[in-house]
Amino acid sequence: MKLSLNWLKEYVDIDITPQELSRILTMAGLEVEALEKTGDIDDKIIVAKVVSVKKHPRADRLSLCYVDTGGASFVQVVCGAANVKAGDLVPMALPGTVLKGGIEIKESRLRGEFSGGMLMAEDELGLTDNHTGVMILPPELETGMKLLDAINPVDWSLEVNITPNRPDCASVIGIAREVAALTGQKIKYPDVYYVEEGVPINEVARVDVEDAQGCPRYMAGMIRDVSIMPSPFWMRYRLYLSGVRSKNNIVDISNYVLLETGQPLHTFDYDQLEEHRIVVARARQGEKFNTLDGQERILNSEHLMICDGKKPVGIAGIMGGLNSEITDSSANILIESACFNPVTIRRGAKSAGISSEASYRFERGIDIEGVTYALKRALSLSKELAGGNINKGLIDIYPEKFQPPVIDLRVEKTNRFLGAEIQKSEMVLWLTALEMKVTEKDINTLKVIPPTYRVDLLREIDLVEEIARMHGYDNIPETTPAIRPSDKADLPMLSLHDRTCNILTGIGFSEIITFSFISPESVNLLQAGEESPLKRLVKLLNPITTEQSVMRTSLLPGLLSVVKENISHGEHNLKLFEWGEVFF
């Protein structure tokens, strides 16, 4: 995950260098893979005011802009952007400015006309990928001031490797929580405030969840009469540093809140929803659906769908549909904030061949109690950046309330497992810093209730790992385990395995390891009779896909699959073997 350090600093006070922060996060299990300084633009780029614009006499696509740079006289600049008009404040590179790539701006003549600098687009400044025109700055800025001081773009971009068991850290607030706990600071959550107006949402929209197992909670809010426009620079810049392309203010807000809180959202054009209704149900086998990326998807019963009164409008937790997307003409917006079953989303995404920011998080598990906060945050930002009126209330389908686990943590066992001597009071301090509720069960045992966003904390050993992280792996003393020689001989099967592998590798074979999960159809390759033990398949209760839904009764299907894959890539000289278990 990529994130902005300045964004992170809004939620936690950080008074250490970016390099030291990276080291602390890495040692706590959140490896910072890359650290890059951004927005360090040349200080010769200033805020200039466009006084007048007229056509270039010898070039239809160029214009002559007279700009006020704060000096004694105006400067003429030849510009190729069509969006510049008199009164705009724009970034201007003065002669001597060195751009990215080492290009130096000089006074010059373009098609016979003098140009005393360059008016800059955002991508030319290295701030975003936007090249639709010259960057238009806020009108309250002072003419002639350095752009560095005007918009403060200098930042650091951190790329953090989030392990699958820590979906709570796939957000800026999630990383901020970790930083706060590791540095002894307090987390500062963004305020959410807005005024509700108009009729209650229940009178103008309806939600029916037909598959509560696939969707244990579904919330919706609504805002009317919004204005679709580009997002402000600060939001587009943060999205850009996070690897997300800006589209418009409403879509950007949903992406911004996803990155901020870790809760995926989806925005629907309310007026495109038949019967103004949302239905969460399974897809029909072979049903076709066009997703937002313009691709037609062939669906099956593994896909959980978001439908309106008559048709699908999105693949739940994975990607929305073209038929309800936000466009420049959208005015009334229904915002979805839901919790979907990780297994359902994983199967659906794999079957559809889609990997999205939303599916990445749903597959790993999200905070079912954080659904409300994210929805309110999105409504608050929508009111701030798009205007409009927020309907009263929220729709909340939540039939079975989540009960967090209560875990006993034994102090002596924790120390024995870690090979450390950590005081109980220290354990309480660290677990509390991680926002867990901790009480003393007895003199040697703590009763711990993890926060709902920590979906990875289910057992005592999970808490032991948290103690190790907070104590610091590098602070755990090295101890040599006591090893007692045994006079027992190795098991015959182990000796046979070693000898077999040595012989086969010695004559040029390569050992492979394949999945124990296979497709039921692959057993037909064995050409065994119906009564053969090879066809007595052990079925998985919770398979990843139908292609991996039974346990293998022979190693041959896996071997043949690897041979087929190698041949398809032009590899024909193969000598392979596998030693593994089969299941009956």
N, C-alpha and C positions, 0 to 999 in steps of 0.2 A: 504494500500500500504506500502511495506517495502522499505526502502532506506538507503543508506550509508551516514553518516554525512560528511565524507571526500569528497564524491562525491558532496554533497550539497555545501560544502565550495569552490568548484571550480567556482561557479556562484555567490556567495554572501559572503562578509566578515562577519564572525560570531565570535564575541569576548566574547560570554557568554557561560556558562556551558551547556552541553546537557540537564540537568534537567530544567534549566531556559528557554531554547529554547522550550522544550516540554510544559512548562506551558504557554508560550506566544502563541504558535500555538493552544493549547487547548482552551484558552480563546477567540481566534479569530474564533472559529468554526471548527478548524481542530484538532480533538481529537487525541492525541498521546496515543495509547492504550498500547504500550510496548516500552521499552528502554533497550537495551542490549549492554554491552561492548563486542567487538569481537577482535580476533587476538592478545590477550594478552598472547603470548606464553612464555615459560620458557627462561630466558636469557642464559641458558647453551646450547641452540641449536645454532650452529655456521655454517658458510659457510666453507665447506670442498671441497678439490679438489681430484678427483679420479685419482690416479697415474697409477694403473694397476688393471685389473680384470682377475681372473682365476677361473676355475671350482672348486667347493668344492670336495675333494677327496672321500667323502662318502655320497654325496647327489646330485642327478641330478638336482634338482630345486634350489639349493643354489649356491652362488658364493662367493669367497673371494676377497674383495675389499681392496686395500691398498690406504689409503687416507692421504692427507696432511692437517693437521689441523692448520698449522701455527706454530707448535712447532718444536723441534729439530729433531724429528724422525717421520716416518710414522706410522699410526695406522691401524691394520687389523680389518676389520668389516665383519661379515657374513651377506650377503644380499640375499633376495629372489626375488628381482625385476629383470626383464629381460632387462630393458631399460637402465641400467647403463653401461657406457663405459669410457675408459681412457680419461682424459681431461675434463670431466663434473664437473661443480660446483654443489654441492648438499647440502641440509640441513643435519646436523649430530647432533644427541642428544648425548652429552657427558655423562659419568657415573654421576649419581646424578640428572639428568634431571627428572622432574615429569611431566608426560603427563596428558591429560584430563582423568578423571576417577581415578586419584591418582596412576597410574602405574609409578614406578620408574625404570629408566634405570640403569642397573648395568653391570660391566664387567662379562662375562660369557663364557661358552663353548657350542657351538651348533654343535651337531653331531661330537664332538671331537676336534673342531677347536675354537681357542680363538676369541672372538668378543669384541672389546673395545668401543662399542657404537652402535648406530642405525642410518641408513640412512632413511630419513623420506619421506613419501608420503604426498600429500596435505591434504588428509582427516585425516591422523594421526596428522597433525599439527592443525586441526580444521579450515582450511582456505577455503576449498571447499569440494565437495563430490567425488573428483577424486582419484581413487585408482588404476589407470592403471599402475602405477610404481612410482619410486622415483621422487620427484619434481626436475626438472632440472632448475637451476638458471641462470640468465644472465651472460655471460662470463666476463663482465667488473668488477664484484664484487671482493672484496679483500678476499683472503683466511684467515680464522681465525676470521673474524669479526662476531659479533653477528647477527643472522638472523633478530632480531628485528630492528637493525639499517640498515640492508641491504635492506629489502623490506618494512619496515614501515607498518606492517599489522594492528596495533592497530587502531580500529575504533569503532564507535557506530552505531548500527542498530536501526532505528526508524520505528515503525509500526503506520501509520497514518490512521485513519478512514475517508475515503473520502465520503462525503454525495453525493447522486445522482445528486444534482443540481450544483456540482462543478467538472465537468470532467476535467477542466483545471488544477486541482491540482493532477490529476492522473499521475504526471510526476515529475522528479527531478527539472526541470526548473520551473514548476508550483509552487512547494513548495518554491523554491528559490525566486520567485517573491513575494510571501506572506511574507517571512522572510525579504526581502529587504524593503517592504512597512512598515512592523510593527516595524522595528528597525532603519529606516532612512538610510539604505544603498542603494547602486546602484547595479542593476542586471548586471552581466557580461555574455553575451551570447557567446557560443563557436564560434570561427572563423571557417569559411568554405572556403577552398581554394583547388582548384585542376586545373590541366591543361587538357584541352580537346584535344584529338588526333583522327585521323582517320576520316572516313566518318560520315556525320550527321546521327543521330539516325533515322530520318524520311526515310532514304534510306534503312534501314535494318530491320525496325520494323514498325508495324502499329497498331493503336488502334481505335476500333469502339465502341461507347457507344449507344446501342439501347434503353436503359431505363434511360433517363436523370433525371427523378424524383428519381429513386433509386440510381443513381450515378451522383450527380451534378458536380463532378470534378474528373478527372482521369489523373494522371501524371505518366510518366515512364522515367527512365534513364537506361543507359546500360554501362557495363564495360566488356572488353574482356580480355582473357588470364590471368585470375586470378589463384592463387595457393591456393588450399583448404588445410588448415592446422589448428592445434589447435590455439585458440586465445591466446594472451599474458596473463600472470597471472593477471595483473591489471584489465583487462576487465572481466575475468572469476570470479575474486574475487567479483567485484561489482555486477555481475549478481547473484552470489551465495547469497550474502547478501540481494538481492532483491527477492530471491525465484525462480530464473530461472536457469535451468540446461544448461550448456554449451554443444554445439554440434560441431560446426566448426566455423572458423572465419567469413564466410559470413552470416550464420544464426545468429551467436551471434551479429553481427553488427546490423542486423535488430531488434533484441530484445533490444539491447543496446539503439538504437535511439528511439524505442518505449518508453522505460522507461525514457529516458532523455527528450524527447519533448512531449510525449503523443500522437504522431502520429503513428498509426500502419502501418507497411510496410510489403510487401511480396516479396520474391525473387524467381524468376523462373529460371530454367535451360533453357536458351534461345534455345539451340539446341534441346530441347524436345518439343518446341512449333511448332505445324504444321503451315506451311505458315508464320512462324515468325510473328504471328498476335495475338492480344488480342481483344476479343469481350465480352462486358458486356451485358448480356441478361438474361431473366427469364428462369428458368429450365422448362423442360417438366414434366407434371404430371406422377409420377411413375418412373421417371428416377433414375438410380442407380449411385452412385459415391463413390469411396474409398478415404477417407480423410487421412491426414498425420498420424493420430493415428491408422491407420490400420483398421478402422471400415467402413463397407459398409453402406451408408446412402441412404434412399429412399426419393427422393426429390418431391417437388410439386411446383406449380406456385408462392408460396410465397417466394421461394428461388431465390435470385439474384446470378447469376453465372458468374465466370470469365472463358472464354473459349478461346481456340486457334482457328485456322481455321477449326477444325473438331470436337473437343471434349471439355468437361469441364475440367478445370485444377485447379479449386478452388471454394469454396463457398464464395462469396464476403463478405469481412469484418468479416469472421468467422473462416475459416480454409482452408488451401491449400490442394492440392491433391498429392497422392503418385506419379502420373505420370509425375510430373514436379519438384519434390523436388531437393534440392541441395545435390549432392553426392560427394565422393572423386574424381570422374572423371570429375566433372563439370568444365568448363573453361570460358564460356561466360554467363553472368548473366544479366537478365532484372529485374530491381527493380521497384515495384509498390508502389506509394504513392497516395492514393485516399481519397475522402470524400464520404461516403455512407449515405443514409437516415437512421436516427435512428430507425424509425418505421419499415422499411424494414428489418434491421438487427435484431431488437428485435423479430419480427415474425419468421424470418428464423432460428435464434438460438434456439428459443423455440420449433419450429416444428422439428428441427433436433436433439434436445436434447444435444446441444453443448454450453459450456460456455468457452470462451477463453479470453486471455488478449486483443485481438483485438476487439472481440464483446463487451466486457465490456465497452470499450471506445466509440466505434461507437454507441452503444445503447443510450448513454448519450449525444452524440453530440461532435464533434471535431471542431477545428479551420480550416475552409475551406481555409483560407489564409496561414496557417502554413504548408500546404502540400508541398510547394516548398522548404522551409528551411529544412524540415526533409529529403527530397529526396537528396538534395545537401549534407547534413551532412553525409548521408549513403554512397554516392559516394566518399566523401572525406576520410572517414574512410576505405572504401574498398580499395582505392588506397594506403593508408598508411599501411594497415595490410595484404593485399592480392596481392599487385602489380597490374599488368595489365594496360590497357589503356582505358580511358573513352571516349566514343563516343561524338561527338560534339552535343550540344543542348539537349533539353528535349522535350518529347511529353506532351502536355498540352491540354486536352479536357475540356473546362470550358465555356459552352455556355451562362450561365446567371450569371453575376458577383454579388457577395454578397454585399448588401447595409446594413451597420450597422444601428441600430436604433438611432434616435436622441431623447433624453429624457429630458424633463423639470423637474428640481428639485427645488421645492419651499422651501426656507430656513425656513420661519415661520412654514409651515406645518410640515416640518421635525422635528423641535424642539417641536412642539405641540404633534406630534405622539410619540416621544421618551420621552417626559417629561424632556427635557434637555434644556440648553441654550448654544448652540454651535455656535461660530462665523462663518460667511460665509467664511472668509479667511481660517479657519481651514478645512472646508468642501472641499474647493478648493485644499488645500494642500494634504489632504488624497486621494481624487479622482485622483489627478495627480500622486501621489505615486503609485496608482494602475494602472497606464498607461492609464488613460482615458483622452480624450481631453475635456477640460472644458473652456467655455467662459461665459461671463455675459450677460444674455438676458435682464434683468432689475435689479433694485435695490434689488429685493427679489427673483429672479429666475436665476438659472444657467442652461445653455444648455450643456448637457453632451453626448459625444459619447463614448461608451465603446469599448475596444479593441475587435477584432474579436474572440479571444479565450474565451471571457466571454459570452458564449451562454446563460447563465442564467440571464443576465441583459436585461430586455425588458421593464420594467415599472418603474415609479417613486418609488414605494414601494421597488423595488429591490435595488435602490440606497440608500434609507433610511436605509436598512439593512446594506449596506456597511459602511455607516457613523457610525452606532451603533457598528459594529465590530471594526472599527479603533479607535473610541473614547474609546471603552472598555465597555463591558456590566457591569462590576463591577464599572465603573465610573458614570453610570447613577443613579441619586438619586432616592431613594425609595419614592414614593408618594402614599398616600391612596386615591383611587378614591371616589368621592362623590356619595353615593347611596341614592336615594330618594325612600322611601317606596311607593308601589302602592296599591291602594284600589281595583284594578281590580282582579277578580277571575281568576284562572288558566283556560286555555282552557279545555273544557270537554274531548277532546281526550287525553290530557296529564294525566288528573286524571284517566281516564279509563285505560291507559297504566300502570300507577303506581299500581293501584289496582290489575290488572290482573297479573302483574309480581310478586307482593307480594304473591298472592294466589298460583300461580303455583310453585314458588320457595319454598313456605312453605310446599307443599306436595311432594317435592323431585324432581321437574323438574329443568333442567339446560337450561338457555337461550343461544341461539347461534345466531351468525350474519354471514350470507352468502353473497356472491357476488350478486349484482343486475344484472350482466351480465351472461347470460346462453347460452347454445347451442340451436339452433332451434329444434333439434331432441328431446330434453328433454321435450318439451311441449306434446309430444305424450303420456307421462306417465299420463297425466290428462284425456285421453280418452274423450276429448271434441269434439263436432261436428264441422264440417268445418266452420259453421257460428258463432260459439261461440266467444265471446270477448276474451276468453283465447288464441285464436289462431291469434288474431290481434297483431302481434309482432311489436315492435318498433326496427328498425334495427340501429346499430351503423354505423356512417360514417367511423370511423377509428378504427375498433376492434383490440384488441391485438392478438387474434387468432379466428378461426372459432368456437371454443368451447365456446367463450365468445363474440358472435357477435350480440346478441339481448338482450333487457331488459325483465326481468321476468314479467309475468302476474299473477303468483301465487307463493306463498312461498314453495309449496310442492316439486318442483324439487330440491331446495337447501336442504331442510330437508332430502329428500330421499338420496341425494348424501352423506350427513354427516353420515346417518345411515349405508349406504353401506360401507363407509370408515372405520367406527368403527368396523363393523362386520368382515371386512377383517383382522383386527388386533386382533380379538378374543374378542371384547367387545360386549356383547349381552344384558346386563342389562342397557337399555337406556330409559331415560325419557327426551325428548327434546322439546323445543318450540322456536318459533321465532316471533318477532313483527317487521314488516318492511313495506316498501312501495312496491307497484306493479305499473306497468306502462302500459298504454293503448294508 
